[in-house]
């Protein structure tokens, strides 16, 4: 039984709603705006806001020089690949579907632990892996069946989720004594030049000032998804039972699907609903048992 204070319960609800709503907000931001430029503005803004937060708390963001190679190692799967590949996939997918696929991350984490780190999944994990695999096949089958479908977007989002899953294992094994927010600031900073180079090479012909809705999406991404949510996640992940944060992860794609219907007018197919149910079953087997996975670095 999970016992939350009223304040922690409110924070958990706000976190779930904020990250779920971020999927349609990001879709508004990239539907007609260069996605890598959108990501550069969001990452850079998030770094500024988190740095200001640390300064207000009079906390250091310094990391020993000897740890910099490890910071870059952690940044690659957790931030650089996840943030950049997911926003490119979102350009090609409905935001609700992107949310469902993005939050297959815990399933990938289980598989990666089995294949690369010698972990032995509990028997119930195999049920979860089978359910997630069936849900993913449903989404892929509907994409291939439609002329306007985007199997590339689906595969990109699955790749981004797998990268984030790999990153969770690295986060558990490296720099565990370093301030998590300081580490996040430097990992986000490492992604800025990579996304910047991408937009410089591939998107310069599309550069323009954002429209008002796009500015709102950028501001939401900076102030809510990359700043407020990071701070709240780290607070809850450090003081609450892992199952509590697992509940939030499970509900984010649900909020993403239904907020996309409300904000963007998306109409999920039966495959989306079936896949959502299967992936929720999968996440439940991984996150809500007696030995859940350790908290991971969160999404944008």
VMD Tcl script that draws the C-alpha trace (Angstrom):
set ca {
  {0.00 0.00 0.00}
  {1.40 3.42 -1.04}
  {0.88 6.26 1.45}
  {1.32 9.76 0.02}
  {1.06 13.05 1.83}
  {-1.47 15.44 0.35}
  {1.36 17.60 -1.02}
  {3.14 14.65 -2.65}
  {-0.11 13.38 -4.11}
  {-0.78 16.80 -5.67}
  {2.76 16.91 -7.07}
  {2.37 13.41 -8.54}
  {-0.91 14.36 -10.22}
  {0.61 17.59 -11.57}
  {3.64 15.68 -12.90}
  {1.47 13.13 -14.70}
  {-0.79 15.78 -16.22}
  {2.12 18.02 -17.21}
  {4.09 15.31 -19.01}
  {0.98 13.86 -20.62}
  {-0.05 17.29 -21.92}
  {3.46 17.83 -23.25}
  {2.83 15.41 -26.12}
  {0.10 17.45 -27.86}
  {1.96 20.66 -26.93}
  {5.09 19.38 -28.68}
  {2.99 18.34 -31.67}
  {1.71 21.94 -31.93}
  {5.32 23.08 -31.80}
  {6.66 20.85 -34.58}
  {3.73 20.36 -36.97}
  {4.85 23.35 -39.10}
  {8.06 24.41 -37.34}
  {11.51 22.81 -37.82}
  {11.64 20.07 -35.16}
  {15.36 20.30 -34.43}
  {15.15 24.08 -34.05}
  {12.21 23.56 -31.70}
  {14.35 21.14 -29.70}
  {17.31 23.54 -29.56}
  {15.13 26.32 -28.16}
  {13.57 23.96 -25.60}
  {16.85 22.42 -24.43}
  {18.65 25.75 -24.15}
  {15.74 27.30 -22.30}
  {15.53 24.33 -19.95}
  {19.23 24.65 -19.11}
  {18.76 28.34 -18.27}
  {15.73 27.73 -16.04}
  {17.29 24.79 -14.18}
  {20.55 26.71 -13.70}
  {18.63 29.67 -12.30}
  {16.79 27.30 -9.95}
  {20.08 25.89 -8.66}
  {21.50 29.41 -8.20}
  {18.45 30.46 -6.20}
  {18.97 27.45 -3.94}
  {22.70 28.33 -3.74}
  {23.58 24.83 -4.92}
  {26.60 24.10 -7.08}
  {26.31 22.72 -10.59}
  {30.01 21.86 -10.75}
  {31.06 18.35 -11.73}
  {34.66 17.11 -11.28}
  {36.72 17.20 -14.47}
  {37.46 13.49 -14.23}
  {33.72 12.77 -14.51}
  {33.14 14.60 -17.79}
  {33.59 11.53 -20.04}
  {30.94 9.77 -17.92}
  {28.60 12.77 -18.17}
  {28.83 12.55 -21.97}
  {28.29 8.78 -21.82}
  {25.10 9.32 -19.81}
  {23.95 12.22 -21.99}
  {24.10 10.22 -25.23}
  {21.20 7.76 -24.61}
  {19.29 9.67 -21.93}
  {19.14 13.07 -23.59}
  {20.84 13.40 -26.97}
  {19.28 10.38 -28.71}
  {16.00 10.44 -26.76}
  {15.30 14.15 -27.15}
  {16.34 14.46 -30.80}
  {14.98 11.19 -32.21}
  {11.67 11.49 -30.32}
  {10.97 14.98 -31.67}
  {11.73 13.79 -35.23}
  {9.35 10.86 -34.72}
  {6.67 13.15 -33.32}
  {6.78 15.14 -36.57}
  {5.61 11.97 -38.33}
  {3.13 10.59 -35.79}
  {-0.06 11.61 -33.99}
  {1.00 12.80 -30.55}
  {-1.13 10.21 -28.72}
  {0.50 7.36 -30.60}
  {3.95 8.86 -30.00}
  {3.21 8.95 -26.26}
  {2.19 5.28 -26.24}
  {5.35 4.24 -28.05}
  {7.65 6.52 -26.06}
  {6.52 5.00 -22.77}
  {7.49 1.50 -23.80}
  {10.82 2.54 -22.21}
  {10.47 0.36 -19.06}
  {9.95 -2.70 -21.26}
  {13.13 -1.95 -23.22}
  {14.93 -1.45 -19.90}
  {13.96 -4.98 -18.83}
  {15.15 -6.50 -22.13}
  {18.43 -4.55 -22.10}
  {19.06 -5.65 -18.52}
  {18.60 -9.27 -19.63}
  {20.72 -9.05 -22.77}
  {23.58 -6.81 -21.68}
  {23.76 -6.71 -17.89}
  {23.00 -10.29 -16.91}
  {19.83 -9.40 -15.00}
  {17.23 -12.13 -14.59}
  {13.72 -10.76 -15.13}
  {10.96 -12.01 -12.86}
  {8.48 -14.38 -14.56}
  {5.78 -11.69 -14.66}
  {8.10 -9.48 -16.72}
  {7.79 -11.89 -19.64}
  {4.03 -11.34 -19.65}
  {4.71 -7.61 -19.82}
  {7.19 -7.99 -22.67}
  {4.69 -10.11 -24.63}
  {1.92 -7.53 -24.07}
  {4.16 -4.63 -25.14}
  {5.31 -6.56 -28.22}
  {1.68 -7.29 -29.19}
  {0.75 -3.62 -28.72}
  {3.66 -2.47 -30.85}
  {2.76 -4.93 -33.60}
  {-0.80 -3.55 -33.59}
  {0.48 -0.01 -34.11}
  {2.91 -1.07 -36.82}
  {0.27 -3.12 -38.64}
  {-2.11 -0.16 -38.79}
  {0.65 2.11 -40.10}
  {1.62 -0.27 -42.89}
  {-2.05 -0.78 -43.77}
  {-2.61 2.94 -44.39}
  {-1.17 4.73 -47.41}
  {-0.55 7.82 -45.28}
  {0.88 5.84 -42.38}
  {4.32 6.40 -40.93}
  {6.18 3.20 -40.07}
  {9.36 5.32 -39.99}
  {7.92 7.48 -37.22}
  {6.92 4.38 -35.26}
  {10.37 2.82 -35.61}
  {12.09 6.10 -34.66}
  {9.99 6.43 -31.50}
  {10.68 2.82 -30.53}
  {14.38 3.47 -31.07}
  {14.21 6.56 -28.87}
  {12.43 4.59 -26.13}
  {15.05 1.83 -26.35}
  {17.80 4.44 -26.01}
  {16.14 5.86 -22.90}
  {15.85 2.31 -21.52}
  {19.60 1.80 -22.09}
  {20.25 5.11 -20.40}
  {18.39 4.05 -17.26}
  {20.89 1.27 -16.73}
  {23.82 3.63 -17.16}
  {22.23 6.12 -14.76}
  {21.99 3.44 -12.07}
  {25.66 2.52 -12.45}
  {27.48 5.85 -12.84}
  {27.85 9.13 -10.90}
  {25.22 8.17 -8.36}
  {26.73 10.62 -5.82}
  {26.46 13.64 -8.15}
  {23.51 16.04 -7.76}
  {20.86 14.76 -10.18}
  {19.73 18.23 -11.24}
  {23.33 19.35 -11.83}
  {23.91 16.22 -13.90}
  {20.72 16.89 -15.85}
  {21.81 20.48 -16.59}
  {25.05 19.27 -18.13}
  {23.38 16.43 -20.04}
  {20.86 18.88 -21.52}
  {23.73 21.23 -22.33}
  {25.52 18.42 -24.20}
  {22.45 17.93 -26.41}
  {22.17 21.59 -27.42}
  {25.14 21.66 -29.87}
  {24.11 18.30 -31.38}
  {20.57 19.50 -32.09}
  {22.02 22.87 -33.15}
  {24.29 21.22 -35.72}
  {21.34 19.19 -37.00}
  {19.12 22.21 -37.55}
  {22.03 24.14 -39.09}
  {22.73 21.38 -41.61}
  {19.18 20.24 -42.44}
  {16.73 23.01 -41.56}
  {18.19 26.43 -42.37}
  {15.83 26.85 -45.32}
  {12.89 26.43 -42.90}
  {14.09 28.82 -40.19}
  {11.61 31.51 -39.19}
  {10.16 33.14 -36.10}
  {7.70 30.91 -34.27}
  {4.01 31.75 -34.40}
  {2.12 32.47 -31.18}
  {0.97 28.82 -30.72}
  {4.53 27.65 -31.39}
  {5.93 30.09 -28.81}
  {3.40 28.74 -26.31}
  {4.55 25.18 -27.06}
  {8.21 26.20 -26.68}
  {7.49 27.99 -23.39}
  {5.56 24.97 -22.09}
  {8.43 22.67 -23.04}
  {10.98 24.92 -21.30}
  {9.13 25.93 -18.15}
  {7.03 22.82 -17.55}
  {8.33 19.68 -19.29}
  {12.08 20.32 -19.02}
  {12.17 22.33 -15.79}
  {9.23 21.90 -13.41}
  {8.74 18.22 -14.27}
  {12.44 17.40 -13.82}
  {12.52 19.03 -10.40}
  {9.30 17.33 -9.23}
  {10.35 13.94 -10.65}
  {13.67 13.98 -8.83}
  {12.01 15.00 -5.56}
  {9.39 12.25 -5.75}
  {11.78 9.60 -7.07}
  {14.10 10.12 -4.11}
  {11.52 10.09 -1.31}
  {8.58 7.95 -2.46}
  {8.28 4.21 -3.06}
  {9.24 3.34 -6.65}
  {5.71 2.10 -7.32}
  {4.40 5.64 -6.80}
  {6.57 7.06 -9.55}
  {5.71 3.97 -11.59}
  {2.04 4.90 -11.40}
  {2.88 8.29 -12.90}
  {4.80 6.70 -15.77}
  {1.85 4.41 -16.49}
  {-0.64 7.26 -16.65}
  {1.40 9.64 -18.84}
  {0.54 7.91 -22.17}
  {-3.12 7.79 -21.11}
  {-3.09 11.54 -20.53}
  {-1.16 11.96 -23.79}
  {-3.77 10.07 -25.81}
  {-6.84 11.79 -24.37}
  {-5.32 15.29 -24.22}
  {-4.38 14.90 -27.89}
  {-8.03 14.09 -28.66}
  {-9.13 17.19 -26.73}
  {-6.47 19.68 -27.90}
  {-5.68 18.48 -31.43}
  {-8.88 16.66 -32.37}
  {-7.00 13.40 -32.97}
  {-9.22 10.34 -33.36}
  {-7.36 7.23 -32.18}
  {-8.15 4.00 -34.01}
  {-9.12 0.76 -32.28}
  {-5.49 -0.29 -32.68}
  {-4.41 2.71 -30.58}
  {-6.85 1.86 -27.80}
  {-5.91 -1.82 -27.86}
  {-2.19 -1.01 -27.90}
  {-2.64 1.45 -25.02}
  {-4.36 -1.24 -22.94}
  {-1.66 -3.81 -23.74}
  {1.18 -1.41 -22.92}
  {-0.49 -0.43 -19.64}
  {-0.63 -4.14 -18.78}
  {3.05 -4.40 -19.71}
  {4.04 -1.39 -17.61}
  {2.03 -2.76 -14.70}
  {3.99 -6.02 -14.71}
  {7.28 -4.13 -14.76}
  {6.57 -1.19 -12.44}
  {4.02 -2.30 -9.87}
  {5.49 -5.49 -8.51}
  {7.58 -6.02 -5.38}
  {10.88 -5.33 -7.16}
  {10.29 -2.43 -9.55}
  {12.98 -0.85 -11.65}
  {14.90 2.10 -10.23}
  {13.71 5.58 -11.32}
  {15.07 6.76 -14.70}
  {15.98 10.13 -16.06}
  {12.63 11.48 -17.34}
  {11.41 12.60 -20.86}
  {11.34 16.05 -22.29}
}
mol new
graphics top color blue
foreach p $ca { graphics top sphere $p radius 0.5 }
foreach p [lrange $ca 0 end-1] q [lrange $ca 1 end] { graphics top cylinder $p $q radius 0.2 }
display resetview
